Amino acid sequence: MSKITISGFYDEVSGDLQEQIKLLHELGETYMCPRTINGKNIADFTLEEFERDIYPVLQKEGIKFSSIGSPIGKVGIDDEEGFEKQKKQLAELVKIAKLMDCKYIRMFSFYYGDKNPADCHDKVIAKLKEFLAIVKGSGVKLMHENEKLIYGDVPERVLAIKKEIDDEDFVFCFDASNYVQCDTNPAEAFDMLKDLTVYYHIKDCSAYKVEVPVGTGEGHYDYIIGELKKRGYEGFMTLEPHTWKYAVLKPLVYFVPFVALAKKDYYKAFRLIDKKMHRGFFKCASRKLVFLWQYENLKKLLAEA
């Protein structure tokens, strides 16, 4: 297969930067996608704070950013105060990205709430263009992720965004699990979007809408990775598994009756994980272990391709 670089949201194991770096070194990897660093969201850092407190550590340890896992655009379409705050955050994130020689800032296209997404189209595009204006000329690109309940949560609306914003500094990330969450077949979504996708988040999801280790759910990763091999894809695959839920919630879901009743789909998904990963009913797992499952499964899928 062509050159694939594995990155990850290592805060799924720990919010502590040193713990994140320790795991990176253990895996022999260099790239991370920062989201929470020492208990603080990456978007809440100013350049000055980041340069003082975080950058020297990353430099010393030889850690790079594949993209910045920001929450930009993860705000209600009518939340003007939130939008103005995020524009200021984005301006700082551009500076941080440039400092880190990082090409991409992950972002979203606004929660539509109880509105019809079609009715939000013009406002979404106008606001996305305001975000785009902040990065223009910086060498940093906005990277839209499909996320449930935002405007661009299904491939048809991702294409609608692309039609309106056909700009080299506005690119697209693909998340198969998020499409499962939106009742969209990820293989079909991949075929619709493969020509505009530049980056892949690796996350799988069960039919119960709960995340499972990559390759064990409905994400069609055999197909997607096989097609990427044919296309000669070279770029990042960033682990964002969300299976920390299994590590944290399994004891509650299995052994606390009212939680089991409230989380029936979690129970079904966790039993699926037990089966696929050969875990006993009473055997729990750490956040680190479930992340390692993801890493090992992805490496296996890539090797098979």
N, C-alpha and C positions, 0 to 999 in steps of 0.2 A: 504494500500500500504506500501511497505517497506520504510525505512528511506530515505526520500528525503530532501536535504538541498537546500534552495533557495538562490542563490547569484545573483549578478547583476552588469552590467556596469552602475554604478550610475552617471557617467559623462554624461549620456544621459539626465540627469536632470540639472546638473550644473558641471562645471569644478572645482568648489571650493570645497575643501575637507570638510570643515565644513558643507556645504550644503548637501553633499553626506552623511556624518555621521548623520546629522539631520534626513534625510529620512530613513536611516537604522534603527535608534532608533524608529522612528514613526511606522515603519512596524514590529518592534520587531525582526529584523533579526540581524545577527552577521557578515555574510560573504559578501565581495565585491570582484569584479574582477577589479583591478586598470588598467586604460588605460591612462586617463588624470587626473593629480593631480595638482591642483592650476595652471592650464594652461600649464602644462609641461607633455610631454609624459613619461610614466614610464620608457621607454628604455633610456631616456636621463638623468636619475639620476645615479650618482655614488653611491656606497654603503655609502661613507662618507656623501654625501649630504642627502641621504634618512635617514640615521641613525640620522643625526642632526636635520633635518627639519620636517620629516614625522613620523618616527617611534614613537617618544614620544607621539604624538597626538593619533595615533592608539592604543597604549598601554593604555593610559589614558581612552579612550572611549570603550575599549574592542572589537575592530574591527579586524577581521582576513581576510586573503586572501584565496579564494577558488582556484584561479589560478591567474597568472599574465597575463594580456591581452596585451602581447607585439606584436609589428609588425615584429618580427624576421622572416625572410624568405619572407617578403613582399617587394621584390626587384627584378628587372629584372634578369633573369638567366645569362645574360652576363655582368651584372654590377659588375665588380670585386671590384671596390672601395667601392661600397655600401655593398658588401658581407664582406669585411675586416672590415668595420666599425661595421657591425652587430655582427661579432664574438666578438669584444671587448665589445659591449653592452651586449651580452649574458653572458659573463663572469661576468659582474657586476650584471646582473639580477639573476644569480645563487646565488650570495652572498646575495642579497636582499631577494630572496625566502627562503634561509636557515634562515636568521634572522627572517622572518615572519612565519617560520615553515609551509611553503607553498609547496605542492608537485609538482605542475604543472606550466610550462611556456608555454603558448599558442604560436604557431608559424605556419608558412606557408611553402609552397614548391615552391616558386618563380614564378613570372609572366613569361609566355612564349611569350608574345607579338605577333608578326606576324609569329612566328615559328609554325611548327607542334609539338604539345606536345610530340609526340612519339620520335621526333628527340632530345628532351631535356632530355630524360629519364636518360641516363648515367650521365650527368652532374648534374642533380637534385640529384640523389642518392649520388654522390660523395660529393656534398656540404652539404647535409643533414647529412652525416656521419661525416663531420667536425664539424657541430653543435653538434652532439651527443657526440663527443669526449670531448667537453667542459663541458658537464654536467656529464659525467661518473664518478662514485665514489662520487658524491656530495649528493646523496639521492633525487635529484630533477629530474623530468622527463620532456622531451619535449613532448608537446601535439599538434599534427597536427590538424588544422581546415580546412575543405573543404571550399574554397573561390573561387568565380568565377574568371576565367582567370589565376589562378595558376595551376601548373601541377596537383596537387591533387584536382581538382575541381569536378570530377565525381567519382562515387564509383569504377569503373573499375581501375582508376589510384590510388585511395587510396589503393586498394588491391595490385596493383603493387608495391607501396611503402612498404607495409607490407611484401610482399614476399622478398624484397631486404634487409629490415631493420627489422628483427624479433628480437627485443631487448626489454627487460623489461623497459628500460628507454626511449623508444620511443613509445608513446601511441596516441590514436585518440579521437578527439572530433567530435560530429555530430551536424550539423546545417541544419535543414530542409529547412529553407528559402533560404539558399544559393543554395540548390539543385533545388528549384523552379526557381531560377535565371538562372540556367544552363539547364533548360528544362528537368530535371530529376525528376521522381516521388519520393517524399521523403519516401513513404511507401516501395517502392521497394528498395530504397537505404538503408533504415533501415534494411530490411531483409538481404541484402547482407553484412552489416557491423556490425550487432548487437553483434557478438561474439568478435569483437575487440574494440568496442567503450566503453570508460570508463567515459565519461563526455558529457553532453548535453547543447548546447546553445539553448535557447528558443527564437525563432524569427519566425514569420509567414510572408507569402508573398502572395499577390494577383496574379491572372492570368495576371495582367498588369505589373508584375515585380516590384511592389512597395509594401513596407512592410505595414502590417495591424496588428491589435491586435491579439494576439495568439488565435487560435481556430476559427478565422473568415476567414482564407485564404485557401491556397492550401497545407498547411503543413502536413495534415493528423495526427493531434495531438491526436485525439480520438484513432486512431489505435496505434500510437507509444506509448502513455502513457499506453494504455491497455496492449500492449505486454510487456512493461517494468514491469508492475504489475505482469504478469504471470512469468516473469523471476526473480522476486524478486530483481530488481535493487535497489541498495543503493548507493547514491552518490549525486553529485551536478547537479542542473538545474540552469543555469545562464541566467538571462534575458538580452538579447542584442537586444531589439526590433526594434531600428531604426525608430520608429514611431514619434520621435521628428520632422521628416520631415512634418508630418501632422500639428503639433503645429506651426511650423515656416513658412511653405509654404502655408497653406490653404488660408490665406487672399490674397496672391499674385496670386495663381493659380485660385482662384474664381473671383477675382475682377480686375485684371490687364490683359487687353486683350491679349497683345503680350506674356505674360507669360502663359496664358491659352492655347494659340495656340502651344507654344513650349513644354508644359507639359501636353499633352492630357491624357497620361496614368496616371499621377498623379491625374488629375481631376477625372478620372473614379475610381481610387483607393480611393480617399478621399470621393467620394460620397458613395462608399461601406462602408467605416468607419462610415460615418454619419448614414447610415441605420442600421448597425450592433450595433452601440453604442447609437442609438436613439438621434442623434444630429441634430438640425435644420441647415438649409443651412447657416444661418448667424451667427451661434454660433461657436466661436473658442475655442481652448483648450490650456492650458499651457503645457509645457514640463513635469512638474510633473504629471499633470492629465493623460496624455497619458501613462506615465510609470506606474501609479497606475492601469490603465485599464489592462495592461499586467500582473501585479502582481495578481490582483483579478481574471482575467481569468485563469491564471495558477493554482491558488489555487482551483478554481472551478473544473477544469479538473482533478486535483489530487484527490479532494474529490469524484468526480463521479467515478473515477477508483477504 
